[in-house]
Amino acid sequence: MDPEVTIIGALPPIVGISHYTANLVECLSRQINVSFLGFKHIYPAALFPGQLTDPTTVTPSETSNLEINNCLNWFNPLGWMAQAFAIRSRLVHGQWWSYPLAPVYIVILGISKLRRKKNLLTVHNVLPHENTVYRRFVHTAVYHFADEFIVHTEENRNRLMTMVNNKKVHIVHHGVSQPRQVSMTRPEARQLLGIGRDDKILLCFGHIRAYKGLDVAIDALANTEDKSIKLLVVGKCWGEWDKYQQKINARRLEGRIIVKPGYVPTDQIEAYFRAVDLVLLPYTHFDAQSGVGAMAVGFQTPLIVSDAGGLKEYVGSRDFVFKSGDSEELAGKIGSALSNPFLERDCAAHMQALGEDLGWQSAADKTVAIYRSMLGQL
């Protein structure tokens, strides 16, 4: 008999992991019955400096195999309890990524265990990115209520295994979208964004947070000899921008760095990935896979990544991987990549294959196999 699962997480228009969850539940529902339990109000804006919703994102539609119930409110514990007792499936699969949601997950997963159900937890961040003692404690408290876990990389698995008392930890890759149909050319995208046609453009995209290594990218830009190379920084800063601006000024890079602050709606993302020559993921510490990296693969935009976490899985050669924090090595990789006349062709071929091997349906197939194994234990 096909398994039935209740998935807890977030769907559009809420941002965060909603793109991941939307793709996963759509693919799962082609094979099994999925009941999705999501958020109506996810958490107060004071706890999340970034954008909370994006009305341009596409929400999955209910089907005969997919039931969607976005009813959870962060401020209503009685609602959490009511929904936990209403779960019909024998298996509950939580998507875990953000410490402010720990009380919601602890209540729902705790009641699930009391009702003798099986709990599976996909851990998107083994530890919170800004890893204070309090955040670590709250974030990891949720782990006690899971029977088994899914992570995205071997680094994730190794770290989590030391924290969960020999419970099973499975690896299922972060799904990669198939290359998307081109709706604009590079010249069109650059004209739209006000970028010079002949500039060589690097892109740092997404929320600006300390672990993402924007300071490393700035230092690397300063170490490149070709002054036509520019860095496009797109995203909302979670801390003080002043420290980055001071570095830009000290390095005399004011004319070589283009800053587009703020959240980018989903329907405007393509222009940035079409306009640039290289996407940079200079993360200083990271043990998962990156949504920005997955988008670059989908748009077939060449990537240079640090060796942190599973980022190197997105590139086909060590020529596009540098030691985390080493701005001089990154500068060398940038120079070599931009001087390669076959860069786009070679990267496109690799990303086409990667999109097929690490696609969403493949991730869903592996997840269903875990469901079957866990339900066989009941």
Beta strands, then each sheet from edge to edge (+ up, - down):
strand 1: 4-8
strand 2: 33-41
strand 3: 66-73
strand 4: 91-96
strand 5: 118-123
strand 6: 148-151
strand 7: 168-171
strand 8: 200-205
strand 9: 229-235
strand 10: 257-261
strand 11: 278-281
strand 12: 303-306
strand 13: 321-322
sheet 1: 3+ 2+ 1+ 4+ 5+ 6+ 7+
sheet 2: 10+ 9+ 8+ 11+ 12+ 13+
end
